[in-house]
Amino acid sequence: MLFGIPLVYIWLALTLIFVVIEVATTDISSIWFAAGALVSTIVAWLVPDSFMLQAIAFAVVTVAAMYFTKPILTKYITKETPTNMDMYIGKNALVVSAITPDKPGRAKIGGLSWQAKSGQPVAEGEMCKVVKIEGVSLVVEKITVNS
């Protein structure tokens, strides 16, 4: 008992609190604690006078649940949120200032002029393809037309 309340009710209350927190958040944050508290509720029901056993059950189940499920859940649930800049990747841009491997130039895409760099020279007026975005610079490659 804790403050005159049987431990089984305290563990059950903790289980419900962790479940409510999990439902209220958009990230997986407390489901493992809810699992640990649920197992501790069962242990408290079976062995009501052993808080140490209940606490160990809570810790072991929480850590085990985290260890075995977090990588799987993170892989399938976590989604990358594309930014507005990501829409330019794979699109063509117009070079408005020559780009060399040693010196960035400028490229225009979506009505905006960006600093642009490339591993190959791209002349002013040529079209290039946006490969990725690094910071505030476009990384581009020259578009070659094969005849």
Helices and strands as residue ranges (DSSP letters): H 7-24, H 31-46, H 51-77, G 85-88, E 92-97, E 105-109, E 112-117, E 127-134, E 137-142
